[in-house]
Amino acid sequence: MEKKVFGRPTTLNEKNFTYCPGCGHGVANRLLAESIEEMGIAGDTIGVCYVGCGGMMYDFFNIDYAFPLHGRSPAVATGIKRVRPDKIVIGYQGDGDLAAIGTAEIIHAATRGENLTVIFVNNGIYGMTGGQMAPTTLIGQNSVTCPGGRDPDYHGKPIRMCEMLAQLDGVCYAERVTIDTPAHIRATKKAIKKGIQNQIDRKGFSIIEVISPCPVQWGLAPCDAYRRIEREVEPFYGLKVFKDIDAEVQA
C-alpha cells in the first residue's frame, strides 16, 4: 500500500505561482504555507502583504489577506492585531517596501513591541518596478539607477535591517536566514515557525529576514543567482540570530 508522505499544503490553492523563474518568493511562500498548516493555525491567520512581487501572494493562499499601500503593512497589521488580538497576523514585505518607503512604519511597530510576525524578503533590488537600487543593494552591484555599481561615497552604504531592529526593546526575535541550499531552507522554515510561535505566546515583535535571489533584475541565470547569494550576499550580511529573548532568559 502506498503512503503519501508529502503533498501540496492545503493553505495554498491550486493556482501555480506566477513569480519569475528562480525567484525566491516562491520558496518563501511555500515555507510560510507549510508552517501555517503544520502549526494548525490556518483558520486563525491573517496575512498582510505589500506592493511588490510578493504582493501577489494573496492570490495563492487559502487564508485571509490584507493588501495595504506600499510600505504601510506594519501599520495595517498593527490595526488588525489590535482589533482581533485572537488572530495570528503575519506581515510579508520586500526590501524596497520595508527598508525604504516603510522604514518608519516597521521601526515604530517594532519599538512598540507589537505582537506581530514579519517576514522580510531581501533580494537587494526593486524587482517589480524595473530593477532600481534599493537600500539593501550591495556595494558595486549594478542597477538601472546605478549602472556603474553602487558607490558608497555617492549612494551611501547598504542598510542592515535586522541589526538595527534588534536594538529596539519591543523586538523579541530577529534572525537573518536564506534559501540558497536545502539546509538553509530548513533553517528558514524553523525561523518562520519560531516567529509565529512567539506571537502565539505573546512575546512581542518578531522579524525573519530572508536573503533571496532576483535573477531577472540581477541579470543572472537562476543557478548563478543562487551562487551569488553564497559568494557575495551572505558574506556581507551574515546569517545570524541577532536577538532571541528566549536565549537571553536561558543564559
C-alpha positions in Angstrom: 0.0 0.0 0.0 1.3 3.4 -0.9 1.6 6.0 1.8 1.6 9.7 1.0 4.5 11.4 2.8 4.4 14.8 1.2 2.0 17.0 -0.7 0.8 20.5 -1.5 -0.2 22.4 1.6 -3.9 22.9 2.0 -3.0 26.5 2.8 -2.2 27.0 -0.9 -4.8 26.9 -3.6 -4.3 25.1 -6.9 -3.1 28.2 -8.8 0.5 28.0 -9.9 3.0 30.6 -8.7 3.5 33.3 -11.3 6.9 34.5 -10.0 9.8 34.7 -12.4 11.9 31.6 -12.8 14.3 31.2 -9.9 12.6 33.9 -7.8 12.9 33.3 -4.1 9.4 34.4 -3.3 8.0 31.0 -4.4 10.2 29.2 -1.9 9.4 31.7 0.9 5.7 31.4 0.2 5.8 27.7 0.3 7.7 27.7 3.6 5.1 30.0 5.1 2.2 27.9 3.8 3.8 24.7 5.2 4.4 26.4 8.6 0.8 27.7 8.9 -0.6 24.3 8.0 1.7 22.3 10.3 1.0 24.6 13.2 -2.7 24.2 12.6 -3.5 27.9 12.6 -4.8 28.5 9.0 -8.3 29.4 10.3 -6.9 32.0 12.7 -4.2 33.5 10.4 -4.4 36.9 8.6 -1.7 37.8 6.2 -0.6 41.3 5.3 1.4 41.6 2.1 2.8 44.5 0.2 3.1 46.4 -3.1 5.8 44.5 -5.0 6.4 41.0 -6.3 5.4 39.3 -3.1 2.1 41.2 -3.2 0.8 38.5 -5.5 0.8 36.0 -2.7 -2.8 36.8 -1.6 -3.8 35.1 -4.9 -2.1 31.8 -3.9 -3.1 31.3 -0.3 -6.2 29.9 1.3 -6.1 32.3 4.2 -7.4 35.9 4.7 -5.1 38.6 3.3 -5.0 42.4 3.6 -3.2 44.4 0.8 -2.1 47.8 2.1 -0.4 50.7 0.4 3.3 50.5 -0.3 5.3 50.4 3.0 2.2 50.5 5.2 2.0 46.8 6.1 3.2 47.2 9.7 0.6 49.9 10.4 -2.2 47.9 8.9 -1.0 44.7 10.6 -1.0 46.6 13.9 -4.6 47.7 13.4 -5.7 44.2 12.6 -3.9 42.7 15.6 -5.3 45.3 18.0 -8.9 44.8 16.8 -8.5 41.0 16.6 -5.8 40.0 19.2 -7.0 36.4 18.9 -5.8 36.2 15.3 -2.2 35.4 14.1 -1.2 38.3 11.9 1.8 37.8 9.6 3.4 40.6 7.6 5.3 39.8 4.4 7.5 42.6 3.0 10.3 43.2 0.5 13.3 45.3 0.9 12.1 48.3 -1.0 8.8 48.2 0.9 10.2 47.6 4.4 13.6 49.2 4.3 12.7 52.3 2.1 9.2 53.7 1.9 8.1 51.8 5.0 11.1 52.3 7.3 9.1 54.5 9.8 6.3 52.0 10.0 8.5 49.0 10.7 10.6 50.8 13.2 7.7 52.1 15.2 5.8 48.8 15.1 8.9 47.1 16.4 9.8 49.5 19.1 6.2 49.4 20.4 6.6 45.7 20.7 3.5 45.0 18.5 2.7 41.3 18.8 3.4 40.6 15.1 5.5 38.3 12.9 7.1 39.9 9.9 8.8 38.0 7.1 11.2 40.4 5.3 12.3 39.1 1.9 15.6 40.9 0.9 16.7 40.5 -2.7 18.7 43.7 -2.7 16.8 45.4 -5.5 13.4 46.7 -6.6 12.2 43.7 -8.5 8.8 44.6 -9.8 9.3 48.2 -10.7 12.3 47.8 -13.0 15.4 47.0 -11.1 16.2 50.2 -9.3 18.8 50.4 -6.4 17.3 49.5 -3.0 18.5 50.4 0.4 19.9 46.9 0.7 21.7 46.8 -2.7 25.3 45.7 -2.2 28.4 48.0 -2.9 29.4 47.6 -6.5 26.1 46.0 -7.5 24.6 47.3 -10.8 21.0 48.5 -11.1 19.2 50.7 -13.5 19.7 53.7 -11.2 23.4 52.9 -10.5 24.5 51.3 -13.8 28.1 51.6 -12.7 27.6 49.8 -9.4 26.6 51.2 -6.1 29.2 53.7 -4.9 29.3 54.1 -1.1 30.6 57.7 -1.4 27.8 58.8 -3.7 24.8 56.4 -2.9 25.6 55.6 0.7 26.1 52.1 2.2 23.5 49.3 2.4 21.3 49.2 5.4 21.2 46.2 7.7 17.7 46.0 9.0 17.9 43.0 11.4 20.8 44.5 13.2 19.0 47.8 13.6 15.7 46.4 14.7 17.3 44.0 17.1 18.4 47.1 19.2 14.8 48.0 19.9 13.3 46.9 23.2 10.0 45.8 21.7 11.7 43.1 19.5 11.7 39.6 20.9 13.3 37.8 17.9 15.4 38.9 14.9 17.1 36.4 12.6 18.6 36.5 9.1 18.3 33.4 7.0 18.4 32.4 3.4 17.1 29.9 0.9 20.1 29.1 -1.3 20.6 25.5 -0.1 18.4 22.7 1.3 20.0 23.1 4.8 19.3 26.9 4.7 15.8 26.3 3.5 15.1 24.1 6.5 16.6 26.7 8.8 14.4 29.4 7.3 11.3 27.3 7.9 12.4 26.8 11.5 12.8 30.5 11.9 9.4 31.3 10.4 7.8 28.8 12.8 9.6 30.3 15.8 8.5 33.8 14.8 4.9 32.6 14.6 5.1 30.8 17.9 6.4 33.9 19.6 3.3 35.7 18.5 1.1 32.9 19.8 2.9 33.1 23.1 2.5 36.9 23.1 6.2 37.7 23.3 6.3 40.7 21.1 7.6 41.6 17.7 9.5 39.1 15.5 11.3 39.6 12.3 12.7 37.0 10.0 14.9 38.4 7.2 15.2 36.0 4.2 18.0 36.7 1.8 16.5 35.8 -1.6 17.6 36.0 -5.3 16.1 38.1 -8.1 17.6 36.5 -11.2 15.9 38.8 -13.7 16.9 42.1 -12.1 20.3 40.8 -11.1 20.8 39.8 -14.8 21.8 36.2 -13.9 20.5 32.8 -14.6 18.7 31.3 -11.6 21.5 28.9 -10.7 24.0 31.7 -10.9 21.8 34.0 -8.8 21.8 31.3 -6.0 25.5 31.0 -6.3 25.8 34.8 -5.9 24.0 34.6 -2.6 26.6 32.2 -1.2 29.6 34.1 -2.7 28.6 37.8 -2.2 25.4 38.4 -0.3 25.8 36.0 2.7 29.4 37.2 3.4 28.2 40.8 3.5 25.1 40.5 5.6 25.8 37.3 7.6 23.3 34.7 8.7 22.7 35.0 12.4 20.2 35.2 15.2 20.6 38.9 16.2 18.1 38.7 19.1 16.2 36.0 20.9 14.7 36.8 24.3 14.3 33.1 25.0 18.1 32.5 24.6 18.7 35.6 26.8 16.5 34.3 29.5 18.2 30.8 29.4 21.6 32.4 29.6 
